[in-house]
Amino acid sequence: MVIFIRRNLIPFCKVSVEPGLLSKRIQLMKINFVDRKYLGAVLLLISLAESVMAQSGDSTSGTSPHGYIDVNGYFDSRNSSDFTADLLSRINNRTSYFTFTNFFSGTPTLEQNRYYSEHHFYRSMTESSPFDWSAQWMTISGNSNDAFRLGMRWRLANTNGLAEFCKQHNLIYTIAFHLFQADANKSRTPFLNQVEHFYRIGWLNNRLYLSGFADMDMYYKSGVQFSVVTEHQLGIKMFSGLYAVIEYRYNDYAVSKNGVGMGLQYIISY
């Protein structure tokens, strides 16, 4: 199978993927992890390859693998631009994989020179449990700032007493508690340093939706302190899988904390 990936909305990258050869191809990649200039692009290629492999995997333990890929291009009111690719693969009834890679810059052009990426693996605690074990790998352009997290996630839409309400309102809401973190930042405690919220609600047969997240980073200095990164996106379907989107963004780590992003999103379901 051949995958085409559009990076920075201009050039195309072509990658041939065959199940069983992925690990060999990764070993052959000459990546300098000190100056990881291209690691974000490599992670995006690997993510899409994992999706293809999941579709050809064993489905005896549940439903056939399914999910979606979506790409987003935005211009931000803070005089910047970014390009994001998301992938969700539900491998079976109990296991899922989600990843995104965000390429961005401090200029309003289409050329991005930095990235932020997360890879999430979830496994439900039991067949019918609304709680998942979670593992996350976070990587950012630059040196000594990646992190690996372990924890648990609560899916409210699959919880008795809440499932019917969520179904009636086409609502998804999850809360993840990252209970342990290993990284190079020794100034932070390795325990319970982030709580992650995600929601999505759709109307008009999902032609209109509101979706967002809030990452609450916790610091234990003179009590508990929080730094928050949150985005809330409103999308309206134009045709096929193409959406016009606008979103509010807040980032405690940015010089200009508040911003509005506007752009396009294309979703491919499988």
C-alpha positions as YAML, in Angstrom:
chain: A
units: angstrom
residues:
- id: 1
  name: MET
  ca: [0.00, 0.00, 0.00]
- id: 2
  name: VAL
  ca: [1.19, 3.53, -0.75]
- id: 3
  name: ILE
  ca: [0.46, 6.52, 1.47]
- id: 4
  name: PHE
  ca: [0.72, 10.14, 0.34]
- id: 5
  name: ILE
  ca: [1.36, 12.73, 3.02]
- id: 6
  name: ARG
  ca: [1.16, 16.44, 2.42]
- id: 7
  name: ARG
  ca: [3.54, 18.37, 4.68]
- id: 8
  name: ASN
  ca: [3.31, 22.16, 4.99]
- id: 9
  name: LEU
  ca: [0.45, 21.95, 2.44]
- id: 10
  name: ILE
  ca: [2.97, 22.12, -0.43]
- id: 11
  name: PRO
  ca: [5.28, 19.11, -1.14]
- id: 12
  name: PHE
  ca: [4.22, 15.46, -1.16]
- id: 13
  name: CYS
  ca: [6.13, 12.66, 0.55]
- id: 14
  name: LYS
  ca: [5.62, 9.12, -0.77]
- id: 15
  name: VAL
  ca: [6.22, 6.12, 1.51]
- id: 16
  name: SER
  ca: [5.66, 2.44, 0.71]
- id: 17
  name: VAL
  ca: [4.57, 0.42, 3.75]
- id: 18
  name: GLU
  ca: [4.43, -3.35, 4.10]
- id: 19
  name: PRO
  ca: [3.37, -5.04, 7.35]
- id: 20
  name: GLY
  ca: [6.35, -6.81, 8.90]
- id: 21
  name: LEU
  ca: [8.89, -4.48, 7.31]
- id: 22
  name: LEU
  ca: [8.09, -1.44, 9.43]
- id: 23
  name: SER
  ca: [10.59, -2.23, 12.21]
- id: 24
  name: LYS
  ca: [13.34, -2.86, 9.65]
- id: 25
  name: ARG
  ca: [12.64, 0.44, 7.93]
- id: 26
  name: ILE
  ca: [12.74, 2.30, 11.25]
- id: 27
  name: GLN
  ca: [16.13, 0.73, 12.06]
- id: 28
  name: LEU
  ca: [17.47, 1.88, 8.69]
- id: 29
  name: MET
  ca: [16.43, 5.50, 9.23]
- id: 30
  name: LYS
  ca: [19.49, 7.63, 10.02]
- id: 31
  name: ILE
  ca: [18.01, 9.96, 12.63]
- id: 32
  name: ASN
  ca: [20.22, 12.25, 14.67]
- id: 33
  name: PHE
  ca: [18.40, 12.40, 18.00]
- id: 34
  name: VAL
  ca: [20.56, 15.28, 19.21]
- id: 35
  name: ASP
  ca: [19.42, 17.53, 16.36]
- id: 36
  name: ARG
  ca: [16.01, 15.92, 15.63]
- id: 37
  name: LYS
  ca: [15.09, 18.32, 12.87]
- id: 38
  name: TYR
  ca: [13.03, 15.77, 10.95]
- id: 39
  name: LEU
  ca: [11.73, 13.59, 13.78]
- id: 40
  name: GLY
  ca: [8.24, 15.14, 13.65]
- id: 41
  name: ALA
  ca: [7.85, 14.18, 9.99]
- id: 42
  name: VAL
  ca: [9.16, 10.67, 10.69]
- id: 43
  name: LEU
  ca: [6.65, 10.22, 13.54]
- id: 44
  name: LEU
  ca: [3.83, 11.25, 11.23]
- id: 45
  name: LEU
  ca: [4.91, 8.69, 8.62]
- id: 46
  name: ILE
  ca: [5.13, 5.97, 11.27]
- id: 47
  name: SER
  ca: [1.68, 6.90, 12.62]
- id: 48
  name: LEU
  ca: [0.05, 6.53, 9.23]
- id: 49
  name: ALA
  ca: [1.91, 3.27, 8.64]
- id: 50
  name: GLU
  ca: [0.60, 1.92, 11.95]
- id: 51
  name: SER
  ca: [-2.92, 2.71, 10.76]
- id: 52
  name: VAL
  ca: [-2.42, 0.64, 7.60]
- id: 53
  name: MET
  ca: [-1.00, -2.28, 9.60]
- id: 54
  name: ALA
  ca: [-3.91, -2.12, 12.06]
- id: 55
  name: GLN
  ca: [-6.40, -2.49, 9.22]
- id: 56
  name: SER
  ca: [-4.73, -5.73, 8.15]
- id: 57
  name: GLY
  ca: [-4.41, -7.02, 11.72]
- id: 58
  name: ASP
  ca: [-6.27, -9.71, 13.60]
- id: 59
  name: SER
  ca: [-9.85, -8.78, 14.49]
- id: 60
  name: THR
  ca: [-10.80, -11.96, 16.30]
- id: 61
  name: SER
  ca: [-10.89, -10.22, 19.69]
- id: 62
  name: GLY
  ca: [-13.54, -7.67, 18.70]
- id: 63
  name: THR
  ca: [-14.67, -5.44, 15.92]
- id: 64
  name: SER
  ca: [-12.59, -4.96, 12.80]
- id: 65
  name: PRO
  ca: [-10.01, -2.17, 13.07]
- id: 66
  name: HIS
  ca: [-11.48, 1.25, 12.27]
- id: 67
  name: GLY
  ca: [-10.82, 4.89, 12.94]
- id: 68
  name: TYR
  ca: [-9.99, 8.09, 11.11]
- id: 69
  name: ILE
  ca: [-7.21, 10.32, 9.81]
- id: 70
  name: ASP
  ca: [-7.65, 14.07, 9.67]
- id: 71
  name: VAL
  ca: [-5.39, 16.90, 8.54]
- id: 72
  name: ASN
  ca: [-5.75, 20.54, 9.59]
- id: 73
  name: GLY
  ca: [-4.20, 23.77, 8.34]
- id: 74
  name: TYR
  ca: [-4.58, 27.00, 10.33]
- id: 75
  name: PHE
  ca: [-3.57, 30.61, 10.43]
- id: 76
  name: ASP
  ca: [-3.38, 31.93, 14.00]
- id: 77
  name: SER
  ca: [-4.25, 35.46, 15.12]
- id: 78
  name: ARG
  ca: [-0.88, 35.55, 16.96]
- id: 79
  name: ASN
  ca: [0.88, 35.94, 13.59]
- id: 80
  name: SER
  ca: [1.69, 32.24, 13.17]
- id: 81
  name: SER
  ca: [0.55, 29.16, 11.25]
- id: 82
  name: ASP
  ca: [0.43, 25.43, 11.86]
- id: 83
  name: PHE
  ca: [-0.36, 22.13, 10.19]
- id: 84
  name: THR
  ca: [-1.65, 19.14, 12.20]
- id: 85
  name: ALA
  ca: [-2.28, 15.49, 11.34]
- id: 86
  name: ASP
  ca: [-4.35, 13.30, 13.70]
- id: 87
  name: LEU
  ca: [-4.90, 9.56, 13.59]
- id: 88
  name: LEU
  ca: [-7.19, 7.29, 15.62]
- id: 89
  name: SER
  ca: [-7.11, 3.51, 15.21]
- id: 90
  name: ARG
  ca: [-9.51, 1.32, 17.20]
- id: 91
  name: ILE
  ca: [-7.64, -1.95, 16.89]
- id: 92
  name: ASN
  ca: [-10.26, -4.05, 18.68]
- id: 93
  name: ASN
  ca: [-12.91, -3.71, 21.39]
- id: 94
  name: ARG
  ca: [-10.34, -3.08, 24.11]
- id: 95
  name: THR
  ca: [-7.33, -1.50, 22.41]
- id: 96
  name: SER
  ca: [-6.93, 1.83, 20.62]
- id: 97
  name: TYR
  ca: [-4.14, 4.07, 19.42]
- id: 98
  name: PHE
  ca: [-4.29, 7.84, 18.94]
- id: 99
  name: THR
  ca: [-1.57, 10.20, 17.74]
- id: 100
  name: PHE
  ca: [-1.13, 13.69, 16.44]
- id: 101
  name: THR
  ca: [1.78, 15.70, 15.12]
- id: 102
  name: ASN
  ca: [1.60, 19.48, 15.02]
- id: 103
  name: PHE
  ca: [4.03, 21.40, 12.79]
- id: 104
  name: PHE
  ca: [4.12, 25.11, 13.57]
- id: 105
  name: SER
  ca: [6.12, 28.31, 13.22]
- id: 106
  name: GLY
  ca: [6.20, 31.84, 14.57]
- id: 107
  name: THR
  ca: [5.37, 33.31, 11.17]
- id: 108
  name: PRO
  ca: [2.14, 33.46, 9.10]
- id: 109
  name: THR
  ca: [3.77, 31.57, 6.20]
- id: 110
  name: LEU
  ca: [3.17, 27.92, 5.29]
- id: 111
  name: GLU
  ca: [6.73, 26.91, 6.21]
- id: 112
  name: GLN
  ca: [6.87, 25.20, 9.63]
- id: 113
  name: ASN
  ca: [10.14, 24.63, 11.49]
- id: 114
  name: ARG
  ca: [9.03, 23.15, 14.85]
- id: 115
  name: TYR
  ca: [6.82, 20.28, 15.94]
- id: 116
  name: TYR
  ca: [4.94, 18.82, 18.90]
- id: 117
  name: SER
  ca: [3.76, 15.20, 18.86]
- id: 118
  name: GLU
  ca: [1.92, 12.79, 21.18]
- id: 119
  name: HIS
  ca: [1.35, 9.05, 20.86]
- id: 120
  name: HIS
  ca: [-1.33, 7.45, 23.06]
- id: 121
  name: PHE
  ca: [-2.03, 3.76, 23.62]
- id: 122
  name: TYR
  ca: [-5.17, 2.72, 25.51]
- id: 123
  name: ARG
  ca: [-6.27, -0.67, 26.82]
- id: 124
  name: SER
  ca: [-9.55, -1.08, 28.72]
- id: 125
  name: MET
  ca: [-9.19, -2.63, 32.16]
- id: 126
  name: THR
  ca: [-11.92, -5.18, 31.43]
- id: 127
  name: GLU
  ca: [-14.14, -5.95, 28.43]
- id: 128
  name: SER
  ca: [-16.95, -3.70, 29.66]
- id: 129
  name: SER
  ca: [-15.03, -1.21, 31.82]
- id: 130
  name: PRO
  ca: [-15.21, 2.54, 31.09]
- id: 131
  name: PHE
  ca: [-11.65, 2.83, 32.49]
- id: 132
  name: ASP
  ca: [-8.51, 2.36, 30.38]
- id: 133
  name: TRP
  ca: [-4.85, 1.90, 31.14]
- id: 134
  name: SER
  ca: [-2.95, 4.54, 29.16]
- id: 135
  name: ALA
  ca: [0.59, 5.11, 27.95]
- id: 136
  name: GLN
  ca: [1.74, 8.31, 26.28]
- id: 137
  name: TRP
  ca: [4.95, 9.34, 24.56]
- id: 138
  name: MET
  ca: [5.33, 13.09, 24.04]
- id: 139
  name: THR
  ca: [8.10, 14.54, 21.89]
- id: 140
  name: ILE
  ca: [8.91, 18.16, 21.04]
- id: 141
  name: SER
  ca: [11.47, 19.75, 18.73]
- id: 142
  name: GLY
  ca: [14.57, 20.63, 20.72]
- id: 143
  name: ASN
  ca: [16.72, 18.78, 23.23]
- id: 144
  name: SER
  ca: [15.89, 17.02, 26.53]
- id: 145
  name: ASN
  ca: [12.18, 17.88, 26.64]
- id: 146
  name: ASP
  ca: [10.43, 14.63, 25.72]
- id: 147
  name: ALA
  ca: [8.36, 12.65, 28.21]
- id: 148
  name: PHE
  ca: [6.83, 9.20, 28.74]
- id: 149
  name: ARG
  ca: [3.67, 8.95, 30.85]
- id: 150
  name: LEU
  ca: [1.62, 6.13, 32.35]
- id: 151
  name: GLY
  ca: [-1.85, 6.46, 33.84]
- id: 152
  name: MET
  ca: [-5.53, 5.80, 33.37]
- id: 153
  name: ARG
  ca: [-8.43, 7.26, 31.40]
- id: 154
  name: TRP
  ca: [-12.14, 7.48, 32.22]
- id: 155
  name: ARG
  ca: [-14.66, 7.38, 29.33]
- id: 156
  name: LEU
  ca: [-17.82, 9.01, 30.68]
- id: 157
  name: ALA
  ca: [-19.87, 8.07, 27.60]
- id: 158
  name: ASN
  ca: [-19.37, 4.38, 28.46]
- id: 159
  name: THR
  ca: [-20.24, 4.74, 32.15]
- id: 160
  name: ASN
  ca: [-23.50, 3.41, 33.60]
- id: 161
  name: GLY
  ca: [-25.78, 6.29, 34.50]
- id: 162
  name: LEU
  ca: [-24.08, 8.65, 32.03]
- id: 163
  name: ALA
  ca: [-24.09, 6.62, 28.80]
- id: 164
  name: GLU
  ca: [-27.73, 7.34, 27.90]
- id: 165
  name: PHE
  ca: [-27.32, 11.09, 28.45]
- id: 166
  name: CYS
  ca: [-24.17, 11.19, 26.32]
- id: 167
  name: LYS
  ca: [-25.85, 9.19, 23.56]
- id: 168
  name: GLN
  ca: [-28.89, 11.51, 23.49]
- id: 169
  name: HIS
  ca: [-26.66, 14.57, 23.16]
- id: 170
  name: ASN
  ca: [-24.06, 12.97, 20.86]
- id: 171
  name: LEU
  ca: [-21.42, 13.73, 23.50]
- id: 172
  name: ILE
  ca: [-17.99, 12.20, 24.12]
- id: 173
  name: TYR
  ca: [-16.05, 13.16, 27.25]
- id: 174
  name: THR
  ca: [-12.89, 11.61, 28.63]
- id: 175
  name: ILE
  ca: [-10.56, 12.45, 31.51]
- id: 176
  name: ALA
  ca: [-7.02, 11.04, 31.65]
- id: 177
  name: PHE
  ca: [-4.87, 11.05, 34.77]
- id: 178
  name: HIS
  ca: [-1.16, 10.75, 34.04]
- id: 179
  name: LEU
  ca: [0.02, 9.11, 37.25]
- id: 180
  name: PHE
  ca: [3.72, 8.72, 36.39]
- id: 181
  name: GLN
  ca: [6.08, 10.64, 34.14]
- id: 182
  name: ALA
  ca: [9.68, 9.98, 33.11]
- id: 183
  name: ASP
  ca: [11.53, 12.84, 31.43]
- id: 184
  name: ALA
  ca: [14.68, 14.95, 31.54]
- id: 185
  name: ASN
  ca: [13.05, 17.75, 33.54]
- id: 186
  name: LYS
  ca: [14.18, 16.88, 37.08]
- id: 187
  name: SER
  ca: [12.48, 19.95, 38.56]
- id: 188
  name: ARG
  ca: [9.06, 18.30, 38.30]
- id: 189
  name: THR
  ca: [7.70, 15.49, 40.40]
- id: 190
  name: PRO
  ca: [7.29, 12.23, 38.44]
- id: 191
  name: PHE
  ca: [3.87, 11.59, 39.99]
- id: 192
  name: LEU
  ca: [0.43, 12.92, 38.97]
- id: 193
  name: ASN
  ca: [1.69, 15.92, 37.03]
- id: 194
  name: GLN
  ca: [-1.00, 16.19, 34.35]
- id: 195
  name: VAL
  ca: [-4.77, 15.81, 34.00]
- id: 196
  name: GLU
  ca: [-6.11, 15.78, 30.44]
- id: 197
  name: HIS
  ca: [-9.71, 16.53, 29.41]
- id: 198
  name: PHE
  ca: [-11.23, 15.89, 25.97]
- id: 199
  name: TYR
  ca: [-14.78, 16.40, 24.69]
- id: 200
  name: ARG
  ca: [-16.73, 16.38, 21.44]
- id: 201
  name: ILE
  ca: [-20.39, 17.12, 20.76]
- id: 202
  name: GLY
  ca: [-22.08, 16.99, 17.35]
- id: 203
  name: TRP
  ca: [-25.28, 18.44, 15.91]
- id: 204
  name: LEU
  ca: [-27.20, 18.10, 12.63]
- id: 205
  name: ASN
  ca: [-25.96, 14.57, 12.06]
- id: 206
  name: ASN
  ca: [-22.41, 15.73, 12.85]
- id: 207
  name: ARG
  ca: [-22.40, 18.41, 10.16]
- id: 208
  name: LEU
  ca: [-21.68, 20.86, 12.98]
- id: 209
  name: TYR
  ca: [-19.48, 20.00, 15.96]
- id: 210
  name: LEU
  ca: [-17.71, 21.50, 18.94]
- id: 211
  name: SER
  ca: [-14.59, 19.74, 20.18]
- id: 212
  name: GLY
  ca: [-11.77, 20.59, 22.52]
- id: 213
  name: PHE
  ca: [-9.24, 19.61, 25.14]
- id: 214
  name: ALA
  ca: [-7.60, 21.01, 28.26]
- id: 215
  name: ASP
  ca: [-4.20, 19.82, 29.50]
- id: 216
  name: MET
  ca: [-3.64, 20.79, 33.12]
- id: 217
  name: ASP
  ca: [0.05, 20.53, 34.08]
- id: 218
  name: MET
  ca: [0.50, 20.32, 37.85]
- id: 219
  name: TYR
  ca: [3.44, 21.71, 39.82]
- id: 220
  name: TYR
  ca: [3.97, 21.12, 43.52]
- id: 221
  name: LYS
  ca: [5.73, 24.26, 44.73]
- id: 222
  name: SER
  ca: [4.21, 26.03, 47.74]
- id: 223
  name: GLY
  ca: [1.06, 24.07, 47.12]
- id: 224
  name: VAL
  ca: [-0.42, 22.83, 43.86]
- id: 225
  name: GLN
  ca: [-0.07, 25.15, 40.87]
- id: 226
  name: PHE
  ca: [-1.48, 24.66, 37.37]
- id: 227
  name: SER
  ca: [-0.40, 25.61, 33.87]
- id: 228
  name: VAL
  ca: [-3.09, 25.10, 31.24]
- id: 229
  name: VAL
  ca: [-3.07, 24.51, 27.48]
- id: 230
  name: THR
  ca: [-6.57, 24.40, 25.98]
- id: 231
  name: GLU
  ca: [-8.22, 24.60, 22.56]
- id: 232
  name: HIS
  ca: [-11.90, 24.61, 21.57]
- id: 233
  name: GLN
  ca: [-12.79, 24.07, 17.92]
- id: 234
  name: LEU
  ca: [-16.04, 24.72, 16.09]
- id: 235
  name: GLY
  ca: [-16.35, 22.97, 12.72]
- id: 236
  name: ILE
  ca: [-18.98, 23.02, 9.99]
- id: 237
  name: LYS
  ca: [-19.07, 20.51, 7.16]
- id: 238
  name: MET
  ca: [-18.76, 22.01, 3.68]
- id: 239
  name: PHE
  ca: [-18.85, 18.83, 1.58]
- id: 240
  name: SER
  ca: [-17.56, 15.25, 1.77]
- id: 241
  name: GLY
  ca: [-14.93, 15.20, 4.56]
- id: 242
  name: LEU
  ca: [-14.00, 18.89, 4.32]
- id: 243
  name: TYR
  ca: [-14.78, 21.21, 7.26]
- id: 244
  name: ALA
  ca: [-14.28, 24.93, 7.83]
- id: 245
  name: VAL
  ca: [-13.02, 25.39, 11.39]
- id: 246
  name: ILE
  ca: [-12.38, 28.15, 13.89]
- id: 247
  name: GLU
  ca: [-10.95, 27.62, 17.34]
- id: 248
  name: TYR
  ca: [-10.06, 29.49, 20.49]
- id: 249
  name: ARG
  ca: [-6.61, 28.73, 21.91]
- id: 250
  name: TYR
  ca: [-5.03, 29.42, 25.28]
- id: 251
  name: ASN
  ca: [-1.47, 28.47, 26.20]
- id: 252
  name: ASP
  ca: [0.11, 29.33, 29.56]
- id: 253
  name: TYR
  ca: [3.55, 28.62, 28.09]
- id: 254
  name: ALA
  ca: [3.24, 31.08, 25.18]
- id: 255
  name: VAL
  ca: [4.28, 34.73, 25.26]
- id: 256
  name: SER
  ca: [0.89, 35.67, 23.81]
- id: 257
  name: LYS
  ca: [-1.44, 33.33, 25.69]
- id: 258
  name: ASN
  ca: [-4.74, 33.87, 23.82]
- id: 259
  name: GLY
  ca: [-5.30, 33.30, 20.13]
- id: 260
  name: VAL
  ca: [-7.85, 32.37, 17.47]
- id: 261
  name: GLY
  ca: [-7.09, 29.89, 14.70]
- id: 262
  name: MET
  ca: [-8.99, 29.67, 11.41]
- id: 263
  name: GLY
  ca: [-8.55, 27.12, 8.65]
- id: 264
  name: LEU
  ca: [-9.67, 23.89, 7.02]
- id: 265
  name: GLN
  ca: [-9.91, 20.28, 8.18]
- id: 266
  name: TYR
  ca: [-10.23, 17.13, 6.07]
- id: 267
  name: ILE
  ca: [-11.34, 13.87, 7.70]
- id: 268
  name: ILE
  ca: [-10.89, 10.38, 6.24]
- id: 269
  name: SER
  ca: [-12.73, 7.58, 8.03]
- id: 270
  name: TYR
  ca: [-11.93, 3.88, 7.59]
...
